[in-house]
Amino acid sequence: MSERETFEEEKHTIERLVAQGYRICSVREHLEGAHVTWEHPDLPGENVEQHVGTAAGRKWFSHILIRQLQTR
């Protein structure tokens, strides 16, 4: 799968989680990308972990995180 296709899948997953009301609660960066943990305010303890491996995907969730922090 090309890098562009991988990014599109990552972006789709991020957008779906945001649409469902999930918020980023932690990010662990490493050499192979990042692990993003999402939590839903109405479902305590039910977290979703996502691996984001592309640079464009990491930029995209960073954009979401900045937006999320501005609306607090």
Distance bins in CASP14 RR format, pairs under 12 A and 6 or more apart:
PFRMAT RR
TARGET T0000
AUTHOR 0000-0000-0000
RMODE 2
METHOD distances of the structure
MODEL  1
1 7 0 0 0 0 0 1 0 0 0 0 0
1 8 0 0 0 0 1 0 0 0 0 0 0
1 9 0 0 0 0 1 0 0 0 0 0 0
1 10 0 0 0 0 0 1 0 0 0 0 0
1 53 0 0 0 0 0 1 0 0 0 0 0
1 54 0 0 0 0 0 1 0 0 0 0 0
2 8 0 0 0 0 1 0 0 0 0 0 0
2 9 0 0 0 0 0 1 0 0 0 0 0
2 54 0 0 0 0 0 1 0 0 0 0 0
2 56 0 0 0 0 0 1 0 0 0 0 0
3 9 0 0 0 0 0 1 0 0 0 0 0
3 10 0 0 0 0 0 1 0 0 0 0 0
3 53 0 0 0 0 1 0 0 0 0 0 0
3 54 1 0 1 0 0 0 0 0 0 0 0
3 55 0 0 0 0 1 0 0 0 0 0 0
3 56 1 0 0 1 0 0 0 0 0 0 0
3 57 0 0 0 0 0 1 0 0 0 0 0
4 10 0 0 0 0 0 1 0 0 0 0 0
4 11 0 0 0 0 0 1 0 0 0 0 0
4 54 0 0 0 0 1 0 0 0 0 0 0
4 55 0 0 0 0 0 1 0 0 0 0 0
4 56 0 0 0 0 1 0 0 0 0 0 0
4 57 0 0 0 0 0 1 0 0 0 0 0
5 11 0 0 0 0 0 1 0 0 0 0 0
5 12 0 0 0 0 0 1 0 0 0 0 0
5 54 0 0 0 0 1 0 0 0 0 0 0
5 56 0 0 0 0 0 1 0 0 0 0 0
6 12 0 0 0 0 0 1 0 0 0 0 0
6 13 0 0 0 0 0 1 0 0 0 0 0
6 33 0 0 0 0 0 1 0 0 0 0 0
6 51 0 0 0 0 0 1 0 0 0 0 0
6 52 0 0 0 0 1 0 0 0 0 0 0
6 53 1 0 0 1 0 0 0 0 0 0 0
6 54 1 0 1 0 0 0 0 0 0 0 0
6 55 0 0 0 0 0 1 0 0 0 0 0
6 56 0 0 0 0 1 0 0 0 0 0 0
6 57 0 0 0 0 1 0 0 0 0 0 0
6 58 0 0 0 0 0 1 0 0 0 0 0
6 60 0 0 0 0 0 1 0 0 0 0 0
7 13 0 0 0 0 0 1 0 0 0 0 0
7 14 0 0 0 0 0 1 0 0 0 0 0
7 52 0 0 0 0 1 0 0 0 0 0 0
7 53 0 0 0 0 1 0 0 0 0 0 0
7 54 1 0 1 0 0 0 0 0 0 0 0
7 55 0 0 0 0 1 0 0 0 0 0 0
7 56 1 0 1 0 0 0 0 0 0 0 0
7 57 1 0 1 0 0 0 0 0 0 0 0
7 58 0 0 0 0 1 0 0 0 0 0 0
7 59 0 0 0 0 1 0 0 0 0 0 0
7 60 1 0 0 1 0 0 0 0 0 0 0
7 61 0 0 0 0 0 1 0 0 0 0 0
8 14 0 0 0 0 0 1 0 0 0 0 0
8 15 0 0 0 0 0 1 0 0 0 0 0
8 54 0 0 0 0 1 0 0 0 0 0 0
8 56 0 0 0 0 1 0 0 0 0 0 0
8 57 0 0 0 0 1 0 0 0 0 0 0
8 60 0 0 0 0 0 1 0 0 0 0 0
9 15 0 0 0 0 0 1 0 0 0 0 0
9 16 0 0 0 0 0 1 0 0 0 0 0
9 50 0 0 0 0 0 1 0 0 0 0 0
9 51 0 0 0 0 0 1 0 0 0 0 0
9 52 0 0 0 0 0 1 0 0 0 0 0
9 53 0 0 0 0 0 1 0 0 0 0 0
9 54 0 0 0 0 1 0 0 0 0 0 0
9 56 0 0 0 0 0 1 0 0 0 0 0
9 57 0 0 0 0 1 0 0 0 0 0 0
9 60 0 0 0 0 0 1 0 0 0 0 0
10 16 0 0 0 0 0 1 0 0 0 0 0
10 17 0 0 0 0 0 1 0 0 0 0 0
10 33 0 0 0 0 0 1 0 0 0 0 0
10 34 0 0 0 0 0 1 0 0 0 0 0
10 36 0 0 0 0 1 0 0 0 0 0 0
10 50 1 0 0 1 0 0 0 0 0 0 0
10 51 0 0 0 0 1 0 0 0 0 0 0
10 52 1 0 1 0 0 0 0 0 0 0 0
10 53 1 0 0 1 0 0 0 0 0 0 0
10 54 1 0 0 1 0 0 0 0 0 0 0
10 55 0 0 0 0 0 1 0 0 0 0 0
10 56 1 0 0 1 0 0 0 0 0 0 0
10 57 1 0 1 0 0 0 0 0 0 0 0
10 58 0 0 0 0 1 0 0 0 0 0 0
10 59 0 0 0 0 0 1 0 0 0 0 0
10 60 1 0 0 1 0 0 0 0 0 0 0
10 61 0 0 0 0 1 0 0 0 0 0 0
10 64 0 0 0 0 0 1 0 0 0 0 0
11 17 0 0 0 0 0 1 0 0 0 0 0
11 18 0 0 0 0 0 1 0 0 0 0 0
11 50 0 0 0 0 0 1 0 0 0 0 0
11 52 0 0 0 0 1 0 0 0 0 0 0
11 53 0 0 0 0 0 1 0 0 0 0 0
11 54 0 0 0 0 1 0 0 0 0 0 0
11 56 1 0 0 1 0 0 0 0 0 0 0
11 57 1 0 0 1 0 0 0 0 0 0 0
11 58 0 0 0 0 0 1 0 0 0 0 0
11 59 0 0 0 0 0 1 0 0 0 0 0
11 60 1 0 1 0 0 0 0 0 0 0 0
11 61 0 0 0 0 1 0 0 0 0 0 0
11 63 0 0 0 0 0 1 0 0 0 0 0
11 64 0 0 0 0 1 0 0 0 0 0 0
12 18 0 0 0 0 0 1 0 0 0 0 0
12 19 0 0 0 0 0 1 0 0 0 0 0
12 50 0 0 0 0 0 1 0 0 0 0 0
12 57 0 0 0 0 0 1 0 0 0 0 0
12 60 0 0 0 0 0 1 0 0 0 0 0
13 19 0 0 0 0 0 1 0 0 0 0 0
13 20 0 0 0 0 0 1 0 0 0 0 0
13 22 0 0 0 0 0 1 0 0 0 0 0
13 36 0 0 0 0 1 0 0 0 0 0 0
13 38 0 0 0 0 1 0 0 0 0 0 0
13 48 0 0 0 0 1 0 0 0 0 0 0
13 49 0 0 0 0 0 1 0 0 0 0 0
13 50 1 0 0 1 0 0 0 0 0 0 0
13 51 0 0 0 0 1 0 0 0 0 0 0
13 52 0 0 0 0 1 0 0 0 0 0 0
13 53 0 0 0 0 0 1 0 0 0 0 0
13 54 0 0 0 0 0 1 0 0 0 0 0
13 57 0 0 0 0 1 0 0 0 0 0 0
13 60 0 0 0 0 0 1 0 0 0 0 0
13 61 0 0 0 0 1 0 0 0 0 0 0
13 64 0 0 0 0 0 1 0 0 0 0 0
14 20 0 0 0 0 0 1 0 0 0 0 0
14 21 0 0 0 0 0 1 0 0 0 0 0
14 22 0 0 0 0 1 0 0 0 0 0 0
14 23 0 0 0 0 0 1 0 0 0 0 0
14 24 0 0 0 0 1 0 0 0 0 0 0
14 34 0 0 0 0 0 1 0 0 0 0 0
14 36 0 0 0 0 1 0 0 0 0 0 0
14 38 0 0 0 0 1 0 0 0 0 0 0
14 48 0 0 0 0 0 1 0 0 0 0 0
14 50 1 0 0 1 0 0 0 0 0 0 0
14 51 0 0 0 0 0 1 0 0 0 0 0
14 52 1 0 0 1 0 0 0 0 0 0 0
14 53 0 0 0 0 0 1 0 0 0 0 0
14 54 0 0 0 0 0 1 0 0 0 0 0
14 56 0 0 0 0 0 1 0 0 0 0 0
14 57 1 0 0 1 0 0 0 0 0 0 0
14 58 0 0 0 0 0 1 0 0 0 0 0
14 59 0 0 0 0 0 1 0 0 0 0 0
14 60 1 0 1 0 0 0 0 0 0 0 0
14 61 1 0 1 0 0 0 0 0 0 0 0
14 62 0 0 0 0 0 1 0 0 0 0 0
14 63 0 0 0 0 1 0 0 0 0 0 0
14 64 1 0 0 1 0 0 0 0 0 0 0
14 65 0 0 0 0 0 1 0 0 0 0 0
14 67 0 0 0 0 0 1 0 0 0 0 0
14 68 0 0 0 0 0 1 0 0 0 0 0
15 21 0 0 0 0 0 1 0 0 0 0 0
15 22 0 0 0 0 0 1 0 0 0 0 0
15 50 0 0 0 0 0 1 0 0 0 0 0
15 57 0 0 0 0 0 1 0 0 0 0 0
15 60 0 0 0 0 1 0 0 0 0 0 0
15 61 0 0 0 0 0 1 0 0 0 0 0
15 63 0 0 0 0 0 1 0 0 0 0 0
15 64 0 0 0 0 1 0 0 0 0 0 0
16 22 0 0 0 0 1 0 0 0 0 0 0
16 38 0 0 0 0 0 1 0 0 0 0 0
16 48 0 0 0 0 0 1 0 0 0 0 0
16 50 0 0 0 0 0 1 0 0 0 0 0
16 64 0 0 0 0 0 1 0 0 0 0 0
17 23 0 0 0 0 1 0 0 0 0 0 0
17 24 0 0 0 0 1 0 0 0 0 0 0
17 25 0 0 0 0 0 1 0 0 0 0 0
17 36 0 0 0 0 1 0 0 0 0 0 0
17 37 0 0 0 0 0 1 0 0 0 0 0
17 38 1 0 1 0 0 0 0 0 0 0 0
17 39 0 0 0 0 0 1 0 0 0 0 0
17 40 0 0 0 0 1 0 0 0 0 0 0
17 47 0 0 0 0 0 1 0 0 0 0 0
17 48 1 0 0 1 0 0 0 0 0 0 0
17 49 0 0 0 0 0 1 0 0 0 0 0
17 50 1 0 0 1 0 0 0 0 0 0 0
17 52 0 0 0 0 0 1 0 0 0 0 0
17 60 0 0 0 0 0 1 0 0 0 0 0
17 61 0 0 0 0 1 0 0 0 0 0 0
17 64 0 0 0 0 1 0 0 0 0 0 0
17 68 0 0 0 0 0 1 0 0 0 0 0
18 24 0 0 0 0 1 0 0 0 0 0 0
18 36 0 0 0 0 0 1 0 0 0 0 0
18 38 0 0 0 0 1 0 0 0 0 0 0
18 40 0 0 0 0 0 1 0 0 0 0 0
18 48 0 0 0 0 0 1 0 0 0 0 0
18 50 0 0 0 0 0 1 0 0 0 0 0
18 60 0 0 0 0 0 1 0 0 0 0 0
18 61 0 0 0 0 1 0 0 0 0 0 0
18 63 0 0 0 0 0 1 0 0 0 0 0
18 64 1 0 0 1 0 0 0 0 0 0 0
18 65 0 0 0 0 0 1 0 0 0 0 0
18 67 0 0 0 0 1 0 0 0 0 0 0
18 68 0 0 0 0 1 0 0 0 0 0 0
18 71 0 0 0 0 0 1 0 0 0 0 0
19 38 0 0 0 0 0 1 0 0 0 0 0
19 40 0 0 0 0 0 1 0 0 0 0 0
19 64 0 0 0 0 0 1 0 0 0 0 0
20 38 0 0 0 0 1 0 0 0 0 0 0
20 39 0 0 0 0 0 1 0 0 0 0 0
20 40 1 0 0 1 0 0 0 0 0 0 0
20 41 0 0 0 0 0 1 0 0 0 0 0
20 42 0 0 0 0 0 1 0 0 0 0 0
20 43 0 0 0 0 1 0 0 0 0 0 0
20 46 0 0 0 0 0 1 0 0 0 0 0
20 48 0 0 0 0 1 0 0 0 0 0 0
21 38 0 0 0 0 1 0 0 0 0 0 0
21 39 0 0 0 0 1 0 0 0 0 0 0
21 40 1 0 1 0 0 0 0 0 0 0 0
21 41 1 0 0 1 0 0 0 0 0 0 0
21 42 0 0 0 0 1 0 0 0 0 0 0
21 43 0 0 0 0 1 0 0 0 0 0 0
21 46 0 0 0 0 0 1 0 0 0 0 0
21 48 0 0 0 0 0 1 0 0 0 0 0
21 64 0 0 0 0 0 1 0 0 0 0 0
21 68 0 0 0 0 0 1 0 0 0 0 0
22 36 0 0 0 0 1 0 0 0 0 0 0
22 37 0 0 0 0 1 0 0 0 0 0 0
22 38 1 0 1 0 0 0 0 0 0 0 0
22 39 1 0 0 1 0 0 0 0 0 0 0
22 40 1 0 1 0 0 0 0 0 0 0 0
22 41 0 0 0 0 1 0 0 0 0 0 0
22 42 0 0 0 0 0 1 0 0 0 0 0
22 43 0 0 0 0 1 0 0 0 0 0 0
22 45 0 0 0 0 0 1 0 0 0 0 0
22 46 0 0 0 0 1 0 0 0 0 0 0
22 47 0 0 0 0 1 0 0 0 0 0 0
22 48 1 0 0 1 0 0 0 0 0 0 0
22 49 0 0 0 0 0 1 0 0 0 0 0
22 50 0 0 0 0 1 0 0 0 0 0 0
22 61 0 0 0 0 0 1 0 0 0 0 0
22 64 0 0 0 0 0 1 0 0 0 0 0
22 68 0 0 0 0 0 1 0 0 0 0 0
23 36 0 0 0 0 0 1 0 0 0 0 0
23 37 0 0 0 0 0 1 0 0 0 0 0
23 38 1 0 0 1 0 0 0 0 0 0 0
23 39 1 0 0 1 0 0 0 0 0 0 0
23 40 1 0 0 1 0 0 0 0 0 0 0
23 41 1 0 0 1 0 0 0 0 0 0 0
23 42 0 0 0 0 0 1 0 0 0 0 0
23 43 0 0 0 0 0 1 0 0 0 0 0
23 47 0 0 0 0 0 1 0 0 0 0 0
23 48 0 0 0 0 0 1 0 0 0 0 0
23 61 0 0 0 0 0 1 0 0 0 0 0
23 64 0 0 0 0 1 0 0 0 0 0 0
23 65 0 0 0 0 1 0 0 0 0 0 0
23 67 0 0 0 0 0 1 0 0 0 0 0
23 68 1 0 1 0 0 0 0 0 0 0 0
23 69 0 0 0 0 1 0 0 0 0 0 0
23 71 0 0 0 0 1 0 0 0 0 0 0
23 72 0 0 0 0 1 0 0 0 0 0 0
24 34 0 0 0 0 0 1 0 0 0 0 0
24 35 0 0 0 0 0 1 0 0 0 0 0
24 36 1 0 1 0 0 0 0 0 0 0 0
24 37 1 0 0 1 0 0 0 0 0 0 0
24 38 1 0 0 1 0 0 0 0 0 0 0
24 39 0 0 0 0 1 0 0 0 0 0 0
24 40 0 0 0 0 0 1 0 0 0 0 0
24 47 0 0 0 0 0 1 0 0 0 0 0
24 48 0 0 0 0 0 1 0 0 0 0 0
24 49 0 0 0 0 0 1 0 0 0 0 0
24 50 0 0 0 0 1 0 0 0 0 0 0
24 52 0 0 0 0 0 1 0 0 0 0 0
24 60 0 0 0 0 0 1 0 0 0 0 0
24 61 1 0 0 1 0 0 0 0 0 0 0
24 62 0 0 0 0 1 0 0 0 0 0 0
24 63 0 0 0 0 0 1 0 0 0 0 0
24 64 1 0 0 1 0 0 0 0 0 0 0
24 65 1 0 1 0 0 0 0 0 0 0 0
24 66 0 0 0 0 0 1 0 0 0 0 0
24 67 0 0 0 0 0 1 0 0 0 0 0
24 68 1 0 0 1 0 0 0 0 0 0 0
24 69 0 0 0 0 1 0 0 0 0 0 0
24 72 0 0 0 0 0 1 0 0 0 0 0
25 35 0 0 0 0 0 1 0 0 0 0 0
25 36 0 0 0 0 1 0 0 0 0 0 0
25 37 1 0 1 0 0 0 0 0 0 0 0
25 38 1 0 0 1 0 0 0 0 0 0 0
25 39 1 0 1 0 0 0 0 0 0 0 0
25 40 0 0 0 0 1 0 0 0 0 0 0
25 41 0 0 0 0 0 1 0 0 0 0 0
25 44 0 0 0 0 0 1 0 0 0 0 0
25 45 0 0 0 0 0 1 0 0 0 0 0
25 46 0 0 0 0 0 1 0 0 0 0 0
25 47 1 0 0 1 0 0 0 0 0 0 0
25 48 0 0 0 0 1 0 0 0 0 0 0
25 49 0 0 0 0 0 1 0 0 0 0 0
25 50 0 0 0 0 0 1 0 0 0 0 0
25 65 0 0 0 0 0 1 0 0 0 0 0
25 68 0 0 0 0 1 0 0 0 0 0 0
26 34 0 0 0 0 0 1 0 0 0 0 0
26 35 0 0 0 0 1 0 0 0 0 0 0
26 36 1 0 0 1 0 0 0 0 0 0 0
26 37 1 0 1 0 0 0 0 0 0 0 0
26 38 0 0 0 0 1 0 0 0 0 0 0
26 39 0 0 0 0 1 0 0 0 0 0 0
26 47 0 0 0 0 1 0 0 0 0 0 0
26 48 0 0 0 0 0 1 0 0 0 0 0
26 49 0 0 0 0 1 0 0 0 0 0 0
26 50 0 0 0 0 0 1 0 0 0 0 0
26 61 0 0 0 0 0 1 0 0 0 0 0
26 65 0 0 0 0 0 1 0 0 0 0 0
27 33 0 0 0 0 0 1 0 0 0 0 0
27 34 1 0 1 0 0 0 0 0 0 0 0
27 35 1 0 0 1 0 0 0 0 0 0 0
27 36 1 0 1 0 0 0 0 0 0 0 0
27 37 1 0 0 1 0 0 0 0 0 0 0
27 38 0 0 0 0 0 1 0 0 0 0 0
27 49 0 0 0 0 0 1 0 0 0 0 0
27 50 0 0 0 0 0 1 0 0 0 0 0
27 51 0 0 0 0 0 1 0 0 0 0 0
27 52 0 0 0 0 1 0 0 0 0 0 0
27 57 0 0 0 0 0 1 0 0 0 0 0
27 58 0 0 0 0 1 0 0 0 0 0 0
27 61 1 0 0 1 0 0 0 0 0 0 0
27 62 0 0 0 0 1 0 0 0 0 0 0
27 64 0 0 0 0 0 1 0 0 0 0 0
27 65 1 0 0 1 0 0 0 0 0 0 0
27 68 0 0 0 0 0 1 0 0 0 0 0
28 34 1 0 0 1 0 0 0 0 0 0 0
28 35 1 0 1 0 0 0 0 0 0 0 0
28 36 0 0 0 0 1 0 0 0 0 0 0
28 37 1 0 0 1 0 0 0 0 0 0 0
28 49 0 0 0 0 1 0 0 0 0 0 0
28 50 0 0 0 0 0 1 0 0 0 0 0
28 51 0 0 0 0 0 1 0 0 0 0 0
28 52 0 0 0 0 0 1 0 0 0 0 0
28 58 0 0 0 0 0 1 0 0 0 0 0
29 35 0 0 0 0 1 0 0 0 0 0 0
29 36 0 0 0 0 1 0 0 0 0 0 0
29 51 0 0 0 0 0 1 0 0 0 0 0
29 52 0 0 0 0 1 0 0 0 0 0 0
29 53 0 0 0 0 0 1 0 0 0 0 0
29 55 0 0 0 0 0 1 0 0 0 0 0
29 58 1 0 0 1 0 0 0 0 0 0 0
29 61 0 0 0 0 0 1 0 0 0 0 0
29 62 0 0 0 0 0 1 0 0 0 0 0
30 36 0 0 0 0 0 1 0 0 0 0 0
30 51 0 0 0 0 1 0 0 0 0 0 0
30 52 0 0 0 0 0 1 0 0 0 0 0
30 53 0 0 0 0 1 0 0 0 0 0 0
30 58 0 0 0 0 0 1 0 0 0 0 0
31 53 0 0 0 0 0 1 0 0 0 0 0
32 51 0 0 0 0 1 0 0 0 0 0 0
32 52 0 0 0 0 1 0 0 0 0 0 0
32 53 1 0 0 1 0 0 0 0 0 0 0
32 54 0 0 0 0 0 1 0 0 0 0 0
32 55 0 0 0 0 0 1 0 0 0 0 0
32 58 0 0 0 0 0 1 0 0 0 0 0
33 50 0 0 0 0 0 1 0 0 0 0 0
33 51 1 0 0 1 0 0 0 0 0 0 0
33 52 1 0 0 1 0 0 0 0 0 0 0
33 53 1 0 1 0 0 0 0 0 0 0 0
33 54 1 0 0 1 0 0 0 0 0 0 0
33 55 0 0 0 0 1 0 0 0 0 0 0
33 56 0 0 0 0 0 1 0 0 0 0 0
33 57 0 0 0 0 1 0 0 0 0 0 0
33 58 1 0 0 1 0 0 0 0 0 0 0
33 59 0 0 0 0 0 1 0 0 0 0 0
33 61 0 0 0 0 0 1 0 0 0 0 0
34 49 0 0 0 0 0 1 0 0 0 0 0
34 50 0 0 0 0 1 0 0 0 0 0 0
34 51 1 0 0 1 0 0 0 0 0 0 0
34 52 1 0 1 0 0 0 0 0 0 0 0
34 53 1 0 0 1 0 0 0 0 0 0 0
34 54 0 0 0 0 0 1 0 0 0 0 0
34 55 0 0 0 0 0 1 0 0 0 0 0
34 57 0 0 0 0 1 0 0 0 0 0 0
34 58 1 0 1 0 0 0 0 0 0 0 0
34 59 0 0 0 0 0 1 0 0 0 0 0
34 60 0 0 0 0 0 1 0 0 0 0 0
34 61 1 0 0 1 0 0 0 0 0 0 0
34 62 0 0 0 0 1 0 0 0 0 0 0
34 65 0 0 0 0 0 1 0 0 0 0 0
35 47 0 0 0 0 0 1 0 0 0 0 0
35 48 0 0 0 0 0 1 0 0 0 0 0
35 49 1 0 1 0 0 0 0 0 0 0 0
35 50 1 0 0 1 0 0 0 0 0 0 0
35 51 1 0 1 0 0 0 0 0 0 0 0
35 52 1 0 0 1 0 0 0 0 0 0 0
35 53 0 0 0 0 1 0 0 0 0 0 0
35 58 0 0 0 0 0 1 0 0 0 0 0
35 61 0 0 0 0 0 1 0 0 0 0 0
36 47 0 0 0 0 0 1 0 0 0 0 0
36 48 0 0 0 0 1 0 0 0 0 0 0
36 49 1 0 0 1 0 0 0 0 0 0 0
36 50 1 0 1 0 0 0 0 0 0 0 0
36 51 1 0 0 1 0 0 0 0 0 0 0
36 52 1 0 1 0 0 0 0 0 0 0 0
36 53 0 0 0 0 0 1 0 0 0 0 0
36 57 0 0 0 0 1 0 0 0 0 0 0
36 58 0 0 0 0 1 0 0 0 0 0 0
36 60 0 0 0 0 0 1 0 0 0 0 0
36 61 1 0 1 0 0 0 0 0 0 0 0
36 62 0 0 0 0 1 0 0 0 0 0 0
36 64 0 0 0 0 1 0 0 0 0 0 0
36 65 0 0 0 0 1 0 0 0 0 0 0
36 68 0 0 0 0 0 1 0 0 0 0 0
37 45 0 0 0 0 0 1 0 0 0 0 0
37 46 0 0 0 0 0 1 0 0 0 0 0
37 47 1 0 1 0 0 0 0 0 0 0 0
37 48 1 0 0 1 0 0 0 0 0 0 0
37 49 1 0 1 0 0 0 0 0 0 0 0
37 50 1 0 0 1 0 0 0 0 0 0 0
37 51 0 0 0 0 0 1 0 0 0 0 0
37 52 0 0 0 0 0 1 0 0 0 0 0
37 61 0 0 0 0 0 1 0 0 0 0 0
37 65 0 0 0 0 0 1 0 0 0 0 0
38 45 0 0 0 0 0 1 0 0 0 0 0
38 46 0 0 0 0 1 0 0 0 0 0 0
38 47 1 0 0 1 0 0 0 0 0 0 0
38 48 1 0 1 0 0 0 0 0 0 0 0
38 49 1 0 0 1 0 0 0 0 0 0 0
38 50 1 0 0 1 0 0 0 0 0 0 0
38 52 0 0 0 0 0 1 0 0 0 0 0
38 61 0 0 0 0 1 0 0 0 0 0 0
38 64 0 0 0 0 1 0 0 0 0 0 0
38 65 0 0 0 0 0 1 0 0 0 0 0
38 68 0 0 0 0 0 1 0 0 0 0 0
39 45 1 0 0 1 0 0 0 0 0 0 0
39 46 1 0 0 1 0 0 0 0 0 0 0
39 47 1 0 1 0 0 0 0 0 0 0 0
39 48 1 0 0 1 0 0 0 0 0 0 0
39 49 0 0 0 0 0 1 0 0 0 0 0
39 50 0 0 0 0 0 1 0 0 0 0 0
39 68 0 0 0 0 0 1 0 0 0 0 0
40 46 1 0 0 1 0 0 0 0 0 0 0
40 47 0 0 0 0 1 0 0 0 0 0 0
40 48 0 0 0 0 1 0 0 0 0 0 0
41 47 0 0 0 0 0 1 0 0 0 0 0
41 68 0 0 0 0 0 1 0 0 0 0 0
50 57 0 0 0 0 0 1 0 0 0 0 0
50 58 0 0 0 0 0 1 0 0 0 0 0
50 60 0 0 0 0 0 1 0 0 0 0 0
50 61 0 0 0 0 1 0 0 0 0 0 0
50 64 0 0 0 0 0 1 0 0 0 0 0
51 57 0 0 0 0 0 1 0 0 0 0 0
51 58 0 0 0 0 0 1 0 0 0 0 0
51 61 0 0 0 0 0 1 0 0 0 0 0
52 58 1 0 1 0 0 0 0 0 0 0 0
52 59 0 0 0 0 1 0 0 0 0 0 0
52 60 1 0 0 1 0 0 0 0 0 0 0
52 61 1 0 1 0 0 0 0 0 0 0 0
52 62 0 0 0 0 1 0 0 0 0 0 0
52 64 0 0 0 0 0 1 0 0 0 0 0
52 65 0 0 0 0 0 1 0 0 0 0 0
53 59 0 0 0 0 0 1 0 0 0 0 0
53 60 0 0 0 0 0 1 0 0 0 0 0
53 61 0 0 0 0 0 1 0 0 0 0 0
54 60 0 0 0 0 1 0 0 0 0 0 0
54 61 0 0 0 0 0 1 0 0 0 0 0
55 61 0 0 0 0 0 1 0 0 0 0 0
55 62 0 0 0 0 0 1 0 0 0 0 0
56 62 0 0 0 0 0 1 0 0 0 0 0
56 63 0 0 0 0 0 1 0 0 0 0 0
57 63 0 0 0 0 1 0 0 0 0 0 0
57 64 0 0 0 0 1 0 0 0 0 0 0
57 65 0 0 0 0 0 1 0 0 0 0 0
58 64 0 0 0 0 0 1 0 0 0 0 0
58 65 0 0 0 0 0 1 0 0 0 0 0
59 65 0 0 0 0 0 1 0 0 0 0 0
59 66 0 0 0 0 0 1 0 0 0 0 0
60 66 0 0 0 0 0 1 0 0 0 0 0
60 67 0 0 0 0 0 1 0 0 0 0 0
61 67 0 0 0 0 0 1 0 0 0 0 0
61 68 0 0 0 0 1 0 0 0 0 0 0
62 68 0 0 0 0 0 1 0 0 0 0 0
62 69 0 0 0 0 0 1 0 0 0 0 0
63 69 0 0 0 0 0 1 0 0 0 0 0
63 70 0 0 0 0 0 1 0 0 0 0 0
64 70 0 0 0 0 0 1 0 0 0 0 0
64 71 0 0 0 0 0 1 0 0 0 0 0
65 71 0 0 0 0 0 1 0 0 0 0 0
65 72 0 0 0 0 0 1 0 0 0 0 0
66 72 0 0 0 0 0 1 0 0 0 0 0
END
